[in-house]
Amino acid sequence: MLTNIIPKLPMRHKEATKQFYYHQLGFVEIGDYGDYLLIKKDAIEIHFFEYKNLDPKENYGQVYIRTGNIEDWYQTLLDNQTAIHPNGALRVQPWGQKEFSILDPDHNLLTFGEAL
């Protein structure tokens, strides 16, 4: 039986990834194994693998994260001066979700959504 999913995303520089996820998004470290990093916030866990030659402009890593109180979360990120994706401002989507998106330092797209 399937119980959970944990995305694995590429990172070029572990320290830049840590700074962004810890200070901008409030994640905490749950494991650091050289070229492999594990982080968590609430019920969300994300793993990162080192990919030093990654071209961020060619990275298509994406994660969709469901959330409650999306407007509060959006405001928290604005207050933290987290850049919102140019095409990802908070809005209602035709598929019944209120969503917004951000890019991490390696251009992994994080979309946050709440059901209407």
Biopython code that builds the backbone (N, CA, C, O; Angstrom):
import numpy as np
from Bio.PDB.StructureBuilder import StructureBuilder

atoms = [
    (1, "MET", "N", (0.842, -1.184, 0.000)),
    (1, "MET", "CA", (0.000, 0.000, 0.000)),
    (1, "MET", "C", (0.887, 1.248, 0.000)),
    (1, "MET", "O", (1.864, 1.318, 0.746)),
    (2, "LEU", "N", (0.550, 2.214, -0.825)),
    (2, "LEU", "CA", (1.289, 3.474, -0.888)),
    (2, "LEU", "C", (0.891, 4.357, 0.293)),
    (2, "LEU", "O", (-0.286, 4.432, 0.644)),
    (3, "THR", "N", (1.867, 5.023, 0.903)),
    (3, "THR", "CA", (1.558, 5.832, 2.085)),
    (3, "THR", "C", (2.008, 7.281, 2.003)),
    (3, "THR", "O", (1.479, 8.127, 2.724)),
    (4, "ASN", "N", (2.978, 7.589, 1.137)),
    (4, "ASN", "CA", (3.508, 8.945, 1.123)),
    (4, "ASN", "C", (4.337, 9.128, -0.138)),
    (4, "ASN", "O", (4.736, 8.155, -0.779)),
    (5, "ILE", "N", (4.590, 10.374, -0.485)),
    (5, "ILE", "CA", (5.492, 10.675, -1.600)),
    (5, "ILE", "C", (6.457, 11.758, -1.134)),
    (5, "ILE", "O", (6.064, 12.717, -0.471)),
    (6, "ILE", "N", (7.720, 11.589, -1.490)),
    (6, "ILE", "CA", (8.746, 12.559, -1.125)),
    (6, "ILE", "C", (9.492, 12.930, -2.394)),
    (6, "ILE", "O", (10.178, 12.091, -2.978)),
    (7, "PRO", "N", (9.367, 14.184, -2.830)),
    (7, "PRO", "CA", (10.083, 14.588, -4.041)),
    (7, "PRO", "C", (11.586, 14.655, -3.801)),
    (7, "PRO", "O", (12.045, 14.957, -2.700)),
    (8, "LYS", "N", (12.340, 14.365, -4.860)),
    (8, "LYS", "CA", (13.790, 14.497, -4.868)),
    (8, "LYS", "C", (14.136, 15.518, -5.945)),
    (8, "LYS", "O", (13.830, 15.320, -7.121)),
    (9, "LEU", "N", (14.773, 16.606, -5.538)),
    (9, "LEU", "CA", (15.068, 17.707, -6.449)),
    (9, "LEU", "C", (16.567, 17.943, -6.534)),
    (9, "LEU", "O", (17.294, 17.670, -5.579)),
    (10, "PRO", "N", (17.035, 18.449, -7.673)),
    (10, "PRO", "CA", (18.457, 18.746, -7.809)),
    (10, "PRO", "C", (18.829, 20.050, -7.107)),
    (10, "PRO", "O", (18.028, 20.979, -6.999)),
    (11, "MET", "N", (20.080, 20.083, -6.633)),
    (11, "MET", "CA", (20.639, 21.311, -6.052)),
    (11, "MET", "C", (22.086, 21.438, -6.515)),
    (11, "MET", "O", (22.806, 20.446, -6.625)),
    (12, "ARG", "N", (22.493, 22.654, -6.781)),
    (12, "ARG", "CA", (23.890, 22.892, -7.166)),
    (12, "ARG", "C", (24.768, 23.115, -5.948)),
    (12, "ARG", "O", (25.872, 22.577, -5.861)),
    (13, "HIS", "N", (24.277, 23.909, -5.008)),
    (13, "HIS", "CA", (25.053, 24.297, -3.828)),
    (13, "HIS", "C", (24.203, 24.067, -2.586)),
    (13, "HIS", "O", (23.188, 24.732, -2.381)),
    (14, "LYS", "N", (24.623, 23.132, -1.776)),
    (14, "LYS", "CA", (23.842, 22.761, -0.596)),
    (14, "LYS", "C", (23.602, 23.959, 0.322)),
    (14, "LYS", "O", (22.498, 24.113, 0.845)),
    (15, "GLU", "N", (24.594, 24.798, 0.525)),
    (15, "GLU", "CA", (24.421, 25.931, 1.447)),
    (15, "GLU", "C", (23.377, 26.918, 0.927)),
    (15, "GLU", "O", (22.598, 27.455, 1.714)),
    (16, "ALA", "N", (23.348, 27.162, -0.368)),
    (16, "ALA", "CA", (22.326, 28.051, -0.940)),
    (16, "ALA", "C", (20.944, 27.436, -0.782)),
    (16, "ALA", "O", (19.981, 28.144, -0.487)),
    (17, "THR", "N", (20.838, 26.132, -0.974)),
    (17, "THR", "CA", (19.559, 25.441, -0.789)),
    (17, "THR", "C", (19.109, 25.545, 0.657)),
    (17, "THR", "O", (17.948, 25.851, 0.931)),
    (18, "LYS", "N", (20.024, 25.292, 1.580)),
    (18, "LYS", "CA", (19.688, 25.402, 3.003)),
    (18, "LYS", "C", (19.222, 26.813, 3.355)),
    (18, "LYS", "O", (18.190, 26.988, 4.001)),
    (19, "GLN", "N", (19.982, 27.807, 2.930)),
    (19, "GLN", "CA", (19.624, 29.197, 3.247)),
    (19, "GLN", "C", (18.212, 29.524, 2.768)),
    (19, "GLN", "O", (17.421, 30.112, 3.505)),
    (20, "PHE", "N", (17.906, 29.147, 1.546)),
    (20, "PHE", "CA", (16.595, 29.461, 0.993)),
    (20, "PHE", "C", (15.492, 28.734, 1.750)),
    (20, "PHE", "O", (14.549, 29.370, 2.221)),
    (21, "TYR", "N", (15.589, 27.436, 1.874)),
    (21, "TYR", "CA", (14.507, 26.662, 2.482)),
    (21, "TYR", "C", (14.383, 26.915, 3.979)),
    (21, "TYR", "O", (13.271, 26.903, 4.506)),
    (22, "TYR", "N", (15.491, 27.144, 4.678)),
    (22, "TYR", "CA", (15.428, 27.377, 6.120)),
    (22, "TYR", "C", (14.933, 28.789, 6.420)),
    (22, "TYR", "O", (14.015, 28.977, 7.219)),
    (23, "HIS", "N", (15.550, 29.781, 5.773)),
    (23, "HIS", "CA", (15.254, 31.170, 6.125)),
    (23, "HIS", "C", (14.047, 31.760, 5.405)),
    (23, "HIS", "O", (13.334, 32.583, 5.979)),
    (24, "GLN", "N", (13.804, 31.357, 4.165)),
    (24, "GLN", "CA", (12.664, 31.894, 3.427)),
    (24, "GLN", "C", (11.381, 31.110, 3.698)),
    (24, "GLN", "O", (10.298, 31.690, 3.777)),
    (25, "LEU", "N", (11.510, 29.774, 3.842)),
    (25, "LEU", "CA", (10.317, 28.931, 3.914)),
    (25, "LEU", "C", (10.107, 28.257, 5.265)),
    (25, "LEU", "O", (9.039, 27.692, 5.504)),
    (26, "GLY", "N", (11.088, 28.301, 6.148)),
    (26, "GLY", "CA", (10.918, 27.738, 7.480)),
    (26, "GLY", "C", (11.077, 26.232, 7.589)),
    (26, "GLY", "O", (10.603, 25.635, 8.556)),
    (27, "PHE", "N", (11.735, 25.600, 6.620)),
    (27, "PHE", "CA", (12.020, 24.174, 6.711)),
    (27, "PHE", "C", (13.159, 23.948, 7.699)),
    (27, "PHE", "O", (13.912, 24.871, 8.011)),
    (28, "VAL", "N", (13.279, 22.719, 8.186)),
    (28, "VAL", "CA", (14.381, 22.331, 9.056)),
    (28, "VAL", "C", (15.060, 21.097, 8.471)),
    (28, "VAL", "O", (14.452, 20.318, 7.737)),
    (29, "GLU", "N", (16.315, 20.944, 8.810)),
    (29, "GLU", "CA", (17.087, 19.799, 8.337)),
    (29, "GLU", "C", (16.729, 18.554, 9.131)),
    (29, "GLU", "O", (16.617, 18.591, 10.356)),
    (30, "ILE", "N", (16.553, 17.450, 8.413)),
    (30, "ILE", "CA", (16.359, 16.163, 9.086)),
    (30, "ILE", "C", (17.441, 15.169, 8.699)),
    (30, "ILE", "O", (17.475, 14.055, 9.220)),
    (31, "GLY", "N", (18.327, 15.563, 7.786)),
    (31, "GLY", "CA", (19.442, 14.708, 7.412)),
    (31, "GLY", "C", (20.348, 15.383, 6.406)),
    (31, "GLY", "O", (19.878, 16.049, 5.484)),
    (32, "ASP", "N", (21.654, 15.212, 6.584)),
    (32, "ASP", "CA", (22.643, 15.773, 5.671)),
    (32, "ASP", "C", (23.706, 14.705, 5.468)),
    (32, "ASP", "O", (24.443, 14.362, 6.392)),
    (33, "TYR", "N", (23.776, 14.187, 4.258)),
    (33, "TYR", "CA", (24.662, 13.079, 3.950)),
    (33, "TYR", "C", (25.586, 13.432, 2.791)),
    (33, "TYR", "O", (25.593, 12.756, 1.763)),
    (34, "GLY", "N", (26.355, 14.481, 2.964)),
    (34, "GLY", "CA", (27.299, 14.893, 1.927)),
    (34, "GLY", "C", (26.597, 15.506, 0.741)),
    (34, "GLY", "O", (26.282, 16.696, 0.748)),
    (35, "ASP", "N", (26.348, 14.706, -0.280)),
    (35, "ASP", "CA", (25.702, 15.233, -1.489)),
    (35, "ASP", "C", (24.201, 14.979, -1.499)),
    (35, "ASP", "O", (23.563, 15.051, -2.550)),
    (36, "TYR", "N", (23.634, 14.682, -0.329)),
    (36, "TYR", "CA", (22.196, 14.397, -0.218)),
    (36, "TYR", "C", (21.660, 15.093, 1.028)),
    (36, "TYR", "O", (22.212, 14.930, 2.116)),
    (37, "LEU", "N", (20.590, 15.868, 0.876)),
    (37, "LEU", "CA", (20.021, 16.678, 1.945)),
    (37, "LEU", "C", (18.545, 16.349, 2.111)),
    (37, "LEU", "O", (17.829, 16.201, 1.121)),
    (38, "LEU", "N", (18.080, 16.233, 3.358)),
    (38, "LEU", "CA", (16.676, 15.975, 3.678)),
    (38, "LEU", "C", (16.165, 17.110, 4.550)),
    (38, "LEU", "O", (16.786, 17.461, 5.553)),
    (39, "ILE", "N", (15.018, 17.689, 4.161)),
    (39, "ILE", "CA", (14.430, 18.781, 4.933)),
    (39, "ILE", "C", (12.950, 18.510, 5.153)),
    (39, "ILE", "O", (12.346, 17.676, 4.479)),
    (40, "LYS", "N", (12.368, 19.246, 6.129)),
    (40, "LYS", "CA", (10.964, 19.022, 6.462)),
    (40, "LYS", "C", (10.340, 20.292, 7.017)),
    (40, "LYS", "O", (10.999, 21.088, 7.685)),
    (41, "LYS", "N", (9.066, 20.461, 6.727)),
    (41, "LYS", "CA", (8.232, 21.509, 7.343)),
    (41, "LYS", "C", (6.836, 20.927, 7.459)),
    (41, "LYS", "O", (6.254, 20.486, 6.469)),
    (42, "ASP", "N", (6.303, 20.929, 8.668)),
    (42, "ASP", "CA", (4.997, 20.328, 8.926)),
    (42, "ASP", "C", (5.006, 18.891, 8.404)),
    (42, "ASP", "O", (5.874, 18.114, 8.801)),
    (43, "ALA", "N", (4.085, 18.515, 7.543)),
    (43, "ALA", "CA", (4.027, 17.141, 7.022)),
    (43, "ALA", "C", (4.748, 16.987, 5.685)),
    (43, "ALA", "O", (4.668, 15.930, 5.059)),
    (44, "ILE", "N", (5.453, 18.034, 5.239)),
    (44, "ILE", "CA", (6.109, 18.027, 3.939)),
    (44, "ILE", "C", (7.598, 17.734, 4.097)),
    (44, "ILE", "O", (8.297, 18.395, 4.864)),
    (45, "GLU", "N", (8.065, 16.739, 3.362)),
    (45, "GLU", "CA", (9.483, 16.390, 3.342)),
    (45, "GLU", "C", (9.967, 16.471, 1.897)),
    (45, "GLU", "O", (9.297, 16.011, 0.972)),
    (46, "ILE", "N", (11.155, 17.070, 1.725)),
    (46, "ILE", "CA", (11.771, 17.173, 0.406)),
    (46, "ILE", "C", (13.216, 16.713, 0.535)),
    (46, "ILE", "O", (13.903, 17.056, 1.497)),
    (47, "HIS", "N", (13.671, 15.934, -0.442)),
    (47, "HIS", "CA", (15.064, 15.504, -0.509)),
    (47, "HIS", "C", (15.736, 16.206, -1.677)),
    (47, "HIS", "O", (15.101, 16.495, -2.691)),
    (48, "PHE", "N", (17.023, 16.477, -1.525)),
    (48, "PHE", "CA", (17.814, 17.115, -2.576)),
    (48, "PHE", "C", (19.054, 16.293, -2.843)),
    (48, "PHE", "O", (19.675, 15.771, -1.918)),
    (49, "PHE", "N", (19.413, 16.179, -4.105)),
    (49, "PHE", "CA", (20.653, 15.519, -4.490)),
    (49, "PHE", "C", (21.538, 16.536, -5.201)),
    (49, "PHE", "O", (21.059, 17.395, -5.940)),
    (50, "GLU", "N", (22.837, 16.418, -4.960)),
    (50, "GLU", "CA", (23.776, 17.351, -5.563)),
    (50, "GLU", "C", (23.895, 17.114, -7.068)),
    (50, "GLU", "O", (24.064, 15.986, -7.531)),
    (51, "TYR", "N", (23.802, 18.200, -7.803)),
    (51, "TYR", "CA", (23.957, 18.184, -9.255)),
    (51, "TYR", "C", (24.684, 19.477, -9.620)),
    (51, "TYR", "O", (24.070, 20.447, -10.064)),
    (52, "LYS", "N", (25.990, 19.470, -9.426)),
    (52, "LYS", "CA", (26.794, 20.682, -9.576)),
    (52, "LYS", "C", (26.726, 21.286, -10.975)),
    (52, "LYS", "O", (26.851, 22.502, -11.118)),
    (53, "ASN", "N", (26.533, 20.472, -12.004)),
    (53, "ASN", "CA", (26.521, 20.978, -13.382)),
    (53, "ASN", "C", (25.120, 21.359, -13.860)),
    (53, "ASN", "O", (24.924, 21.607, -15.050)),
    (54, "LEU", "N", (24.167, 21.408, -12.975)),
    (54, "LEU", "CA", (22.801, 21.772, -13.341)),
    (54, "LEU", "C", (22.762, 23.182, -13.925)),
    (54, "LEU", "O", (23.325, 24.113, -13.349)),
    (55, "ASP", "N", (22.112, 23.334, -15.046)),
    (55, "ASP", "CA", (21.824, 24.656, -15.600)),
    (55, "ASP", "C", (20.415, 25.015, -15.135)),
    (55, "ASP", "O", (19.443, 24.432, -15.616)),
    (56, "PRO", "N", (20.288, 25.969, -14.204)),
    (56, "PRO", "CA", (18.963, 26.284, -13.658)),
    (56, "PRO", "C", (17.925, 26.635, -14.716)),
    (56, "PRO", "O", (16.736, 26.375, -14.531)),
    (57, "LYS", "N", (18.367, 27.219, -15.816)),
    (57, "LYS", "CA", (17.423, 27.600, -16.877)),
    (57, "LYS", "C", (16.880, 26.375, -17.616)),
    (57, "LYS", "O", (15.902, 26.479, -18.355)),
    (58, "GLU", "N", (17.509, 25.222, -17.418)),
    (58, "GLU", "CA", (17.048, 23.985, -18.049)),
    (58, "GLU", "C", (16.499, 22.989, -17.029)),
    (58, "GLU", "O", (16.299, 21.815, -17.340)),
    (59, "ASN", "N", (16.260, 23.463, -15.824)),
    (59, "ASN", "CA", (15.736, 22.589, -14.770)),
    (59, "ASN", "C", (14.217, 22.641, -14.774)),
    (59, "ASN", "O", (13.620, 23.716, -14.712)),
    (60, "TYR", "N", (13.602, 21.477, -14.847)),
    (60, "TYR", "CA", (12.147, 21.403, -14.859)),
    (60, "TYR", "C", (11.599, 20.729, -13.616)),
    (60, "TYR", "O", (10.471, 20.236, -13.623)),
    (61, "GLY", "N", (12.404, 20.703, -12.525)),
    (61, "GLY", "CA", (11.934, 20.138, -11.266)),
    (61, "GLY", "C", (10.730, 20.919, -10.752)),
    (61, "GLY", "O", (10.752, 22.149, -10.703)),
    (62, "GLN", "N", (9.688, 20.201, -10.371)),
    (62, "GLN", "CA", (8.465, 20.840, -9.893)),
    (62, "GLN", "C", (7.850, 20.032, -8.759)),
    (62, "GLN", "O", (7.894, 18.802, -8.757)),
    (63, "VAL", "N", (7.280, 20.741, -7.802)),
    (63, "VAL", "CA", (6.569, 20.108, -6.698)),
    (63, "VAL", "C", (5.292, 20.901, -6.453)),
    (63, "VAL", "O", (5.309, 22.132, -6.433)),
    (64, "TYR", "N", (4.194, 20.193, -6.269)),
    (64, "TYR", "CA", (2.921, 20.817, -5.914)),
    (64, "TYR", "C", (2.664, 20.495, -4.442)),
    (64, "TYR", "O", (2.609, 19.327, -4.057)),
    (65, "ILE", "N", (2.509, 21.528, -3.628)),
    (65, "ILE", "CA", (2.332, 21.355, -2.189)),
    (65, "ILE", "C", (0.972, 21.898, -1.786)),
    (65, "ILE", "O", (0.696, 23.087, -1.940)),
    (66, "ARG", "N", (0.136, 21.030, -1.275)),
    (66, "ARG", "CA", (-1.173, 21.467, -0.781)),
    (66, "ARG", "C", (-0.998, 22.108, 0.590)),
    (66, "ARG", "O", (-0.185, 21.672, 1.404)),
    (67, "THR", "N", (-1.778, 23.148, 0.819)),
    (67, "THR", "CA", (-1.656, 23.894, 2.058)),
    (67, "THR", "C", (-3.016, 24.360, 2.539)),
    (67, "THR", "O", (-3.967, 24.449, 1.762)),
    (68, "GLY", "N", (-3.100, 24.649, 3.803)),
    (68, "GLY", "CA", (-4.260, 25.329, 4.374)),
    (68, "GLY", "C", (-3.885, 26.793, 4.562)),
    (68, "GLY", "O", (-2.700, 27.123, 4.609)),
    (69, "ASN", "N", (-4.850, 27.653, 4.667)),
    (69, "ASN", "CA", (-4.594, 29.083, 4.897)),
    (69, "ASN", "C", (-3.594, 29.659, 3.904)),
    (69, "ASN", "O", (-2.617, 30.298, 4.295)),
    (70, "ILE", "N", (-3.840, 29.433, 2.633)),
    (70, "ILE", "CA", (-2.882, 29.835, 1.607)),
    (70, "ILE", "C", (-2.629, 31.336, 1.596)),
    (70, "ILE", "O", (-1.517, 31.775, 1.301)),
    (71, "GLU", "N", (-3.635, 32.115, 1.909)),
    (71, "GLU", "CA", (-3.438, 33.568, 1.908)),
    (71, "GLU", "C", (-2.457, 33.984, 2.997)),
    (71, "GLU", "O", (-1.641, 34.881, 2.783)),
    (72, "ASP", "N", (-2.526, 33.342, 4.165)),
    (72, "ASP", "CA", (-1.566, 33.627, 5.234)),
    (72, "ASP", "C", (-0.159, 33.197, 4.832)),
    (72, "ASP", "O", (0.806, 33.920, 5.080)),
    (73, "TRP", "N", (-0.036, 32.014, 4.207)),
    (73, "TRP", "CA", (1.261, 31.516, 3.762)),
    (73, "TRP", "C", (1.856, 32.442, 2.704)),
    (73, "TRP", "O", (3.048, 32.750, 2.738)),
    (74, "TYR", "N", (1.025, 32.882, 1.770)),
    (74, "TYR", "CA", (1.458, 33.817, 0.732)),
    (74, "TYR", "C", (1.993, 35.102, 1.363)),
    (74, "TYR", "O", (3.049, 35.602, 0.975)),
    (75, "GLN", "N", (1.256, 35.628, 2.335)),
    (75, "GLN", "CA", (1.682, 36.864, 3.002)),
    (75, "GLN", "C", (2.972, 36.657, 3.786)),
    (75, "GLN", "O", (3.821, 37.547, 3.825)),
    (76, "THR", "N", (3.128, 35.496, 4.407)),
    (76, "THR", "CA", (4.368, 35.180, 5.123)),
    (76, "THR", "C", (5.560, 35.235, 4.175)),
    (76, "THR", "O", (6.600, 35.803, 4.509)),
    (77, "LEU", "N", (5.407, 34.644, 2.995)),
    (77, "LEU", "CA", (6.512, 34.663, 2.034)),
    (77, "LEU", "C", (6.786, 36.074, 1.530)),
    (77, "LEU", "O", (7.943, 36.451, 1.344)),
    (78, "LEU", "N", (5.739, 36.855, 1.310)),
    (78, "LEU", "CA", (5.949, 38.254, 0.925)),
    (78, "LEU", "C", (6.681, 39.003, 2.034)),
    (78, "LEU", "O", (7.595, 39.780, 1.758)),
    (79, "ASP", "N", (6.288, 38.777, 3.276)),
    (79, "ASP", "CA", (6.946, 39.425, 4.417)),
    (79, "ASP", "C", (8.416, 39.016, 4.521)),
    (79, "ASP", "O", (9.254, 39.814, 4.942)),
    (80, "ASN", "N", (8.733, 37.777, 4.140)),
    (80, "ASN", "CA", (10.116, 37.280, 4.143)),
    (80, "ASN", "C", (10.882, 37.726, 2.905)),
    (80, "ASN", "O", (12.048, 37.369, 2.731)),
    (81, "GLN", "N", (10.238, 38.499, 2.054)),
    (81, "GLN", "CA", (10.816, 38.983, 0.791)),
    (81, "GLN", "C", (11.202, 37.832, -0.135)),
    (81, "GLN", "O", (12.209, 37.895, -0.841)),
    (82, "THR", "N", (10.384, 36.782, -0.117)),
    (82, "THR", "CA", (10.550, 35.668, -1.033)),
    (82, "THR", "C", (9.938, 36.058, -2.367)),
    (82, "THR", "O", (8.780, 36.473, -2.426)),
    (83, "ALA", "N", (10.706, 35.928, -3.432)),
    (83, "ALA", "CA", (10.215, 36.312, -4.756)),
    (83, "ALA", "C", (9.144, 35.332, -5.222)),
    (83, "ALA", "O", (9.343, 34.117, -5.201)),
    (84, "ILE", "N", (8.027, 35.871, -5.637)),
    (84, "ILE", "CA", (6.949, 35.085, -6.225)),
    (84, "ILE", "C", (7.259, 34.936, -7.717)),
    (84, "ILE", "O", (7.718, 35.885, -8.353)),
    (85, "HIS", "N", (7.011, 33.760, -8.271)),
    (85, "HIS", "CA", (7.264, 33.528, -9.702)),
    (85, "HIS", "C", (6.519, 34.593, -10.511)),
    (85, "HIS", "O", (5.380, 34.924, -10.181)),
    (86, "PRO", "N", (7.140, 35.133, -11.560)),
    (86, "PRO", "CA", (6.485, 36.181, -12.362)),
    (86, "PRO", "C", (5.099, 35.789, -12.876)),
    (86, "PRO", "O", (4.228, 36.647, -13.019)),
    (87, "ASN", "N", (4.888, 34.512, -13.153)),
    (87, "ASN", "CA", (3.582, 34.039, -13.619)),
    (87, "ASN", "C", (2.831, 33.298, -12.525)),
    (87, "ASN", "O", (1.872, 32.581, -12.813)),
    (88, "GLY", "N", (3.252, 33.459, -11.264)),
    (88, "GLY", "CA", (2.710, 32.629, -10.204)),
    (88, "GLY", "C", (2.060, 33.362, -9.055)),
    (88, "GLY", "O", (2.039, 32.845, -7.938)),
    (89, "ALA", "N", (1.527, 34.553, -9.289)),
    (89, "ALA", "CA", (0.864, 35.281, -8.208)),
    (89, "ALA", "C", (-0.354, 34.503, -7.713)),
    (89, "ALA", "O", (-0.919, 33.687, -8.442)),
    (90, "LEU", "N", (-0.741, 34.756, -6.502)),
    (90, "LEU", "CA", (-1.890, 34.080, -5.887)),
    (90, "LEU", "C", (-3.145, 34.348, -6.708)),
    (90, "LEU", "O", (-3.518, 35.495, -6.953)),
    (91, "ARG", "N", (-3.790, 33.252, -7.130)),
    (91, "ARG", "CA", (-5.027, 33.395, -7.898)),
    (91, "ARG", "C", (-5.808, 32.079, -7.874)),
    (91, "ARG", "O", (-5.277, 31.014, -7.559)),
    (92, "VAL", "N", (-7.074, 32.198, -8.218)),
    (92, "VAL", "CA", (-7.951, 31.031, -8.310)),
    (92, "VAL", "C", (-7.780, 30.419, -9.690)),
    (92, "VAL", "O", (-7.822, 31.118, -10.703)),
    (93, "GLN", "N", (-7.588, 29.112, -9.718)),
    (93, "GLN", "CA", (-7.403, 28.388, -10.970)),
    (93, "GLN", "C", (-8.700, 27.687, -11.370)),
    (93, "GLN", "O", (-9.532, 27.391, -10.513)),
    (94, "PRO", "N", (-8.878, 27.416, -12.674)),
    (94, "PRO", "CA", (-10.103, 26.758, -13.150)),
    (94, "PRO", "C", (-10.319, 25.368, -12.550)),
    (94, "PRO", "O", (-11.447, 24.876, -12.541)),
    (95, "TRP", "N", (-9.266, 24.731, -12.050)),
    (95, "TRP", "CA", (-9.400, 23.373, -11.498)),
    (95, "TRP", "C", (-9.754, 23.378, -10.015)),
    (95, "TRP", "O", (-9.612, 22.360, -9.338)),
    (96, "GLY", "N", (-10.218, 24.532, -9.504)),
    (96, "GLY", "CA", (-10.740, 24.586, -8.146)),
    (96, "GLY", "C", (-9.705, 24.733, -7.049)),
    (96, "GLY", "O", (-9.942, 24.345, -5.905)),
    (97, "GLN", "N", (-8.561, 25.292, -7.397)),
    (97, "GLN", "CA", (-7.501, 25.534, -6.418)),
    (97, "GLN", "C", (-7.155, 27.018, -6.416)),
    (97, "GLN", "O", (-7.210, 27.678, -7.453)),
    (98, "LYS", "N", (-6.800, 27.536, -5.247)),
    (98, "LYS", "CA", (-6.174, 28.850, -5.147)),
    (98, "LYS", "C", (-4.689, 28.566, -5.017)),
    (98, "LYS", "O", (-4.280, 27.815, -4.131)),
    (99, "GLU", "N", (-3.868, 29.158, -5.891)),
    (99, "GLU", "CA", (-2.460, 28.779, -5.990)),
    (99, "GLU", "C", (-1.541, 29.981, -6.156)),
    (99, "GLU", "O", (-1.959, 31.067, -6.557)),
    (100, "PHE", "N", (-0.255, 29.741, -5.826)),
    (100, "PHE", "CA", (0.838, 30.627, -6.207)),
    (100, "PHE", "C", (2.108, 29.792, -6.316)),
    (100, "PHE", "O", (2.166, 28.667, -5.821)),
    (101, "SER", "N", (3.128, 30.353, -6.969)),
    (101, "SER", "CA", (4.362, 29.607, -7.221)),
    (101, "SER", "C", (5.592, 30.456, -6.935)),
    (101, "SER", "O", (5.569, 31.682, -7.044)),
    (102, "ILE", "N", (6.668, 29.765, -6.564)),
    (102, "ILE", "CA", (7.975, 30.381, -6.376)),
    (102, "ILE", "C", (9.030, 29.474, -7.011)),
    (102, "ILE", "O", (8.772, 28.305, -7.297)),
    (103, "LEU", "N", (10.209, 30.028, -7.221)),
    (103, "LEU", "CA", (11.360, 29.258, -7.693)),
    (103, "LEU", "C", (12.418, 29.246, -6.607)),
    (103, "LEU", "O", (12.671, 30.269, -5.970)),
    (104, "ASP", "N", (13.040, 28.091, -6.392)),
    (104, "ASP", "CA", (14.158, 28.046, -5.458)),
    (104, "ASP", "C", (15.431, 28.446, -6.199)),
    (104, "ASP", "O", (15.365, 28.729, -7.395)),
    (105, "PRO", "N", (16.592, 28.480, -5.532)),
    (105, "PRO", "CA", (17.819, 28.940, -6.196)),
    (105, "PRO", "C", (18.223, 28.136, -7.433)),
    (105, "PRO", "O", (18.979, 28.630, -8.270)),
    (106, "ASP", "N", (17.733, 26.916, -7.554)),
    (106, "ASP", "CA", (18.066, 26.080, -8.704)),
    (106, "ASP", "C", (16.935, 25.996, -9.721)),
    (106, "ASP", "O", (16.961, 25.165, -10.629)),
    (107, "HIS", "N", (15.945, 26.863, -9.558)),
    (107, "HIS", "CA", (14.773, 26.950, -10.435)),
    (107, "HIS", "C", (13.861, 25.735, -10.340)),
    (107, "HIS", "O", (13.149, 25.417, -11.292)),
    (108, "ASN", "N", (13.878, 25.055, -9.197)),
    (108, "ASN", "CA", (12.828, 24.078, -8.926)),
    (108, "ASN", "C", (11.568, 24.875, -8.634)),
    (108, "ASN", "O", (11.583, 25.769, -7.788)),
    (109, "LEU", "N", (10.489, 24.566, -9.316)),
    (109, "LEU", "CA", (9.238, 25.292, -9.161)),
    (109, "LEU", "C", (8.440, 24.688, -8.015)),
    (109, "LEU", "O", (8.143, 23.494, -8.019)),
    (110, "LEU", "N", (8.096, 25.511, -7.040)),
    (110, "LEU", "CA", (7.250, 25.094, -5.927)),
    (110, "LEU", "C", (5.911, 25.795, -6.077)),
    (110, "LEU", "O", (5.837, 27.021, -5.995)),
    (111, "THR", "N", (4.861, 25.029, -6.296)),
    (111, "THR", "CA", (3.519, 25.596, -6.390)),
    (111, "THR", "C", (2.757, 25.180, -5.146)),
    (111, "THR", "O", (2.719, 24.004, -4.786)),
    (112, "PHE", "N", (2.151, 26.166, -4.495)),
    (112, "PHE", "CA", (1.351, 25.927, -3.301)),
    (112, "PHE", "C", (-0.115, 26.090, -3.667)),
    (112, "PHE", "O", (-0.482, 27.052, -4.341)),
    (113, "GLY", "N", (-0.958, 25.156, -3.230)),
    (113, "GLY", "CA", (-2.362, 25.210, -3.591)),
    (113, "GLY", "C", (-3.269, 24.819, -2.449)),
    (113, "GLY", "O", (-2.933, 23.974, -1.620)),
    (114, "GLU", "N", (-4.427, 25.454, -2.425)),
    (114, "GLU", "CA", (-5.472, 25.146, -1.443)),
    (114, "GLU", "C", (-6.792, 24.949, -2.189)),
    (114, "GLU", "O", (-7.151, 25.761, -3.042)),
    (115, "ALA", "N", (-7.509, 23.880, -1.870)),
    (115, "ALA", "CA", (-8.802, 23.629, -2.497)),
    (115, "ALA", "C", (-9.793, 24.702, -2.085)),
    (115, "ALA", "O", (-9.800, 25.155, -0.941)),
    (116, "LEU", "N", (-10.626, 25.100, -3.029)),
    (116, "LEU", "CA", (-11.659, 26.092, -2.736)),
    (116, "LEU", "C", (-12.827, 25.457, -2.017)),
    (116, "LEU", "O", (-13.796, 26.142, -1.688)),
]
sb = StructureBuilder()
sb.init_structure("model")
sb.init_model(0)
sb.init_chain("A")
sb.init_seg("    ")
for serial, (resi, resn, name, xyz) in enumerate(atoms, 1):
    if name == "N":
        sb.init_residue(resn, " ", resi, " ")
    sb.init_atom(name, np.array(xyz, "f"), 0.0, 1.0, " ", f" {name:<3s}", serial, name[0])
structure = sb.get_structure()
